[in-house]
Amino acid sequence: MSFFSGQIDGWGMFQGRNGEVKKRFYVDIDATHEGDDVIVLNEKFSWADGTKSQRIWRLTEQTDGSWKGVAGDVIGEATGQVVGNTLHWNYLLELPVEDKTYKVTFDDWMYLINKDVMLNRSVMKKFGVELGSVTLSMHRKPSDVN
C-alpha cells in the first residue's frame, strides 16, 4: 500500500453493462498516513458534466495483514486483501443517481503497475446483477515520487 502516499492524479470512466461509456471523471487524491497502520485518502472528483464530489477513505491494516476501510458513503466496512501487487476490495456503497440513492456492491481490483502507476477495475452490482464497471488509472505526482 506504499503507493498511497502524497498527491495522486486519476482519470477514469463508468461504463454501463453493455460497455457504453456513461461518465468520465478526474480525481485528485491526497494520501496521508496516521501512524503505521492507517491511510487517509481524500478523493476529490471532477465529473465531465461539471459536477463535483468527495469521498474520504480511512484504511486500516489489520493484524492478519488484511485491510478494512470506511468512508461516508460506504455502508459498514470495506474489506480488502493485498496479494503481491494486487489489492482486492469489496464494499457496499450508497450511490446517488439523480433524485434517488441506490445501495450497490463493488468488487474492486487495484493493480500496482510500478511504484508510480496503479490501475483500478471495479464491477458494480445490485441484487447480484451487473450494472456496470469503473476503470481508473492513477499516477503519483512527480513531486511526491520517492
DOVOTOR-116281 format. One record per residue (C-alpha): residue number from 1; residue in one letter; x, y, z. Coordinates in nm, 3 decimals, padded with zeros to 5 digits. Layout:
! DOVOTOR-116281
<node resi="NUM" resn="A" xx="X" yy="Y" zz="Z"/>
...
This chain:
! DOVOTOR-116281
<node resi="1" resn="M" xx="00.000" yy="00.000" zz="00.000"/>
<node resi="2" resn="S" xx="00.306" yy="00.226" zz="-00.025"/>
<node resi="3" resn="F" xx="00.159" yy="00.369" zz="-00.347"/>
<node resi="4" resn="F" xx="-00.091" yy="00.563" zz="-00.134"/>
<node resi="5" resn="S" xx="00.131" yy="00.843" zz="-00.013"/>
<node resi="6" resn="G" xx="00.132" yy="01.205" zz="-00.128"/>
<node resi="7" resn="Q" xx="-00.055" yy="01.351" zz="-00.424"/>
<node resi="8" resn="I" xx="-00.214" yy="01.122" zz="-00.685"/>
<node resi="9" resn="D" xx="-00.391" yy="01.206" zz="-01.012"/>
<node resi="10" resn="G" xx="-00.655" yy="00.972" zz="-01.150"/>
<node resi="11" resn="W" xx="-00.856" yy="00.956" zz="-01.473"/>
<node resi="12" resn="G" xx="-01.149" yy="00.722" zz="-01.508"/>
<node resi="13" resn="M" xx="-01.481" yy="00.628" zz="-01.659"/>
<node resi="14" resn="F" xx="-01.800" yy="00.446" zz="-01.572"/>
<node resi="15" resn="Q" xx="-01.930" yy="00.206" zz="-01.835"/>
<node resi="16" resn="G" xx="-02.275" yy="00.050" zz="-01.844"/>
<node resi="17" resn="R" xx="-02.301" yy="-00.328" zz="-01.866"/>
<node resi="18" resn="N" xx="-02.309" yy="-00.304" zz="-02.247"/>
<node resi="19" resn="G" xx="-01.971" yy="-00.126" zz="-02.246"/>
<node resi="20" resn="E" xx="-02.104" yy="00.220" zz="-02.332"/>
<node resi="21" resn="V" xx="-01.915" yy="00.499" zz="-02.153"/>
<node resi="22" resn="K" xx="-02.171" yy="00.678" zz="-01.935"/>
<node resi="23" resn="K" xx="-01.950" yy="00.912" zz="-01.729"/>
<node resi="24" resn="R" xx="-01.589" yy="01.031" zz="-01.727"/>
<node resi="25" resn="F" xx="-01.404" yy="01.183" zz="-01.433"/>
<node resi="26" resn="Y" xx="-01.080" yy="01.314" zz="-01.290"/>
<node resi="27" resn="V" xx="-00.992" yy="01.250" zz="-00.925"/>
<node resi="28" resn="D" xx="-00.733" yy="01.437" zz="-00.717"/>
<node resi="29" resn="I" xx="-00.624" yy="01.221" zz="-00.423"/>
<node resi="30" resn="D" xx="-00.437" yy="01.345" zz="-00.118"/>
<node resi="31" resn="A" xx="-00.299" yy="01.035" zz="00.056"/>
<node resi="32" resn="T" xx="-00.171" yy="01.078" zz="00.411"/>
<node resi="33" resn="H" xx="-00.072" yy="00.840" zz="00.690"/>
<node resi="34" resn="E" xx="-00.175" yy="00.835" zz="01.054"/>
<node resi="35" resn="G" xx="00.071" yy="00.618" zz="01.241"/>
<node resi="36" resn="D" xx="00.191" yy="00.289" zz="01.095"/>
<node resi="37" resn="D" xx="-00.142" yy="00.130" zz="01.003"/>
<node resi="38" resn="V" xx="-00.393" yy="00.399" zz="00.888"/>
<node resi="39" resn="I" xx="-00.405" yy="00.558" zz="00.542"/>
<node resi="40" resn="V" xx="-00.638" yy="00.852" zz="00.474"/>
<node resi="41" resn="L" xx="-00.740" yy="00.908" zz="00.111"/>
<node resi="42" resn="N" xx="-00.909" yy="01.241" zz="00.044"/>
<node resi="43" resn="E" xx="-01.058" yy="01.194" zz="-00.304"/>
<node resi="44" resn="K" xx="-01.195" yy="01.500" zz="-00.489"/>
<node resi="45" resn="F" xx="-01.385" yy="01.405" zz="-00.803"/>
<node resi="46" resn="S" xx="-01.449" yy="01.634" zz="-01.102"/>
<node resi="47" resn="W" xx="-01.702" yy="01.476" zz="-01.338"/>
<node resi="48" resn="A" xx="-01.716" yy="01.556" zz="-01.712"/>
<node resi="49" resn="D" xx="-02.068" yy="01.700" zz="-01.668"/>
<node resi="50" resn="G" xx="-01.924" yy="01.967" zz="-01.433"/>
<node resi="51" resn="T" xx="-02.041" yy="01.815" zz="-01.104"/>
<node resi="52" resn="K" xx="-01.803" yy="01.758" zz="-00.815"/>
<node resi="53" resn="S" xx="-01.799" yy="01.509" zz="-00.528"/>
<node resi="54" resn="Q" xx="-01.571" yy="01.399" zz="-00.250"/>
<node resi="55" resn="R" xx="-01.501" yy="01.077" zz="-00.061"/>
<node resi="56" resn="I" xx="-01.265" yy="01.041" zz="00.233"/>
<node resi="57" resn="W" xx="-01.144" yy="00.688" zz="00.299"/>
<node resi="58" resn="R" xx="-00.979" yy="00.572" zz="00.622"/>
<node resi="59" resn="L" xx="-00.796" yy="00.246" zz="00.552"/>
<node resi="60" resn="T" xx="-00.668" yy="00.041" zz="00.844"/>
<node resi="61" resn="E" xx="-00.431" yy="-00.253" zz="00.825"/>
<node resi="62" resn="Q" xx="-00.545" yy="-00.549" zz="01.037"/>
<node resi="63" resn="T" xx="-00.319" yy="-00.777" zz="01.240"/>
<node resi="64" resn="D" xx="-00.366" yy="-01.058" zz="00.983"/>
<node resi="65" resn="G" xx="-00.241" yy="-00.831" zz="00.701"/>
<node resi="66" resn="S" xx="-00.586" yy="-00.764" zz="00.555"/>
<node resi="67" resn="W" xx="-00.731" yy="-00.413" zz="00.528"/>
<node resi="68" resn="K" xx="-01.059" yy="-00.251" zz="00.631"/>
<node resi="69" resn="G" xx="-01.188" yy="00.080" zz="00.507"/>
<node resi="70" resn="V" xx="-01.461" yy="00.325" zz="00.594"/>
<node resi="71" resn="A" xx="-01.599" yy="00.627" zz="00.409"/>
<node resi="72" resn="G" xx="-01.908" yy="00.844" zz="00.448"/>
<node resi="73" resn="D" xx="-02.098" yy="00.677" zz="00.163"/>
<node resi="74" resn="V" xx="-01.980" yy="00.321" zz="00.235"/>
<node resi="75" resn="I" xx="-02.225" yy="00.111" zz="00.434"/>
<node resi="76" resn="G" xx="-02.037" yy="-00.077" zz="00.704"/>
<node resi="77" resn="E" xx="-01.674" yy="-00.154" zz="00.621"/>
<node resi="78" resn="A" xx="-01.491" yy="-00.228" zz="00.300"/>
<node resi="79" resn="T" xx="-01.273" yy="-00.536" zz="00.331"/>
<node resi="80" resn="G" xx="-00.958" yy="-00.593" zz="00.133"/>
<node resi="81" resn="Q" xx="-00.662" yy="-00.819" zz="00.090"/>
<node resi="82" resn="V" xx="-00.323" yy="-00.743" zz="-00.065"/>
<node resi="83" resn="V" xx="-00.157" yy="-01.027" zz="-00.256"/>
<node resi="84" resn="G" xx="00.164" yy="-00.936" zz="-00.437"/>
<node resi="85" resn="N" xx="00.094" yy="-00.623" zz="-00.644"/>
<node resi="86" resn="T" xx="-00.285" yy="-00.662" zz="-00.623"/>
<node resi="87" resn="L" xx="-00.540" yy="-00.520" zz="-00.378"/>
<node resi="88" resn="H" xx="-00.890" yy="-00.672" zz="-00.387"/>
<node resi="89" resn="W" xx="-01.171" yy="-00.476" zz="-00.214"/>
<node resi="90" resn="N" xx="-01.540" yy="-00.548" zz="-00.156"/>
<node resi="91" resn="Y" xx="-01.789" yy="-00.296" zz="-00.021"/>
<node resi="92" resn="L" xx="-02.148" yy="-00.167" zz="-00.026"/>
<node resi="93" resn="L" xx="-02.184" yy="00.193" zz="-00.145"/>
<node resi="94" resn="E" xx="-02.470" yy="00.444" zz="-00.132"/>
<node resi="95" resn="L" xx="-02.476" yy="00.572" zz="-00.490"/>
<node resi="96" resn="P" xx="-02.675" yy="00.890" zz="-00.565"/>
<node resi="97" resn="V" xx="-02.837" yy="00.889" zz="-00.910"/>
<node resi="98" resn="E" xx="-03.049" yy="01.194" zz="-00.989"/>
<node resi="99" resn="D" xx="-03.302" yy="01.219" zz="-00.701"/>
<node resi="100" resn="K" xx="-03.254" yy="00.867" zz="-00.562"/>
<node resi="101" resn="T" xx="-02.983" yy="00.678" zz="-00.374"/>
<node resi="102" resn="Y" xx="-02.910" yy="00.313" zz="-00.450"/>
<node resi="103" resn="K" xx="-02.717" yy="00.059" zz="-00.245"/>
<node resi="104" resn="V" xx="-02.473" yy="-00.114" zz="-00.480"/>
<node resi="105" resn="T" xx="-02.189" yy="-00.359" zz="-00.424"/>
<node resi="106" resn="F" xx="-01.840" yy="-00.302" zz="-00.559"/>
<node resi="107" resn="D" xx="-01.593" yy="-00.576" zz="-00.644"/>
<node resi="108" resn="D" xx="-01.282" yy="-00.361" zz="-00.669"/>
<node resi="109" resn="W" xx="-00.942" yy="-00.474" zz="-00.803"/>
<node resi="110" resn="M" xx="-00.632" yy="-00.250" zz="-00.793"/>
<node resi="111" resn="Y" xx="-00.313" yy="-00.347" zz="-00.976"/>
<node resi="112" resn="L" xx="00.019" yy="-00.179" zz="-00.899"/>
<node resi="113" resn="I" xx="00.193" yy="-00.149" zz="-01.236"/>
<node resi="114" resn="N" xx="00.504" yy="00.018" zz="-01.095"/>
<node resi="115" resn="K" xx="00.578" yy="00.239" zz="-00.794"/>
<node resi="116" resn="D" xx="00.408" yy="00.536" zz="-00.965"/>
<node resi="117" resn="V" xx="00.111" yy="00.383" zz="-01.155"/>
<node resi="118" resn="M" xx="-00.191" yy="00.187" zz="-01.035"/>
<node resi="119" resn="L" xx="-00.480" yy="00.059" zz="-01.246"/>
<node resi="120" resn="N" xx="-00.821" yy="00.003" zz="-01.089"/>
<node resi="121" resn="R" xx="-01.113" yy="-00.201" zz="-01.226"/>
<node resi="122" resn="S" xx="-01.439" yy="-00.227" zz="-01.031"/>
<node resi="123" resn="V" xx="-01.762" yy="-00.408" zz="-01.110"/>
<node resi="124" resn="M" xx="-02.080" yy="-00.259" zz="-00.966"/>
<node resi="125" resn="K" xx="-02.383" yy="-00.480" zz="-00.892"/>
<node resi="126" resn="K" xx="-02.729" yy="-00.453" zz="-00.742"/>
<node resi="127" resn="F" xx="-02.912" yy="-00.769" zz="-00.633"/>
<node resi="128" resn="G" xx="-02.629" yy="-00.966" zz="-00.799"/>
<node resi="129" resn="V" xx="-02.696" yy="-00.808" zz="-01.140"/>
<node resi="130" resn="E" xx="-02.407" yy="-00.622" zz="-01.301"/>
<node resi="131" resn="L" xx="-02.489" yy="-00.254" zz="-01.355"/>
<node resi="132" resn="G" xx="-02.154" yy="-00.152" zz="-01.499"/>
<node resi="133" resn="S" xx="-01.789" yy="-00.104" zz="-01.427"/>
<node resi="134" resn="V" xx="-01.540" yy="00.166" zz="-01.333"/>
<node resi="135" resn="T" xx="-01.192" yy="00.184" zz="-01.484"/>
<node resi="136" resn="L" xx="-00.939" yy="00.419" zz="-01.327"/>
<node resi="137" resn="S" xx="-00.573" yy="00.496" zz="-01.397"/>
<node resi="138" resn="M" xx="-00.389" yy="00.654" zz="-01.101"/>
<node resi="139" resn="H" xx="-00.048" yy="00.823" zz="-01.119"/>
<node resi="140" resn="R" xx="00.159" yy="00.960" zz="-00.834"/>
<node resi="141" resn="K" xx="00.251" yy="01.322" zz="-00.896"/>
<node resi="142" resn="P" xx="00.627" yy="01.361" zz="-00.970"/>
<node resi="143" resn="S" xx="00.698" yy="01.588" zz="-00.673"/>
<node resi="144" resn="D" xx="00.595" yy="01.304" zz="-00.438"/>
<node resi="145" resn="V" xx="00.779" yy="01.019" zz="-00.612"/>
<node resi="146" resn="N" xx="01.047" yy="00.861" zz="-00.395"/>
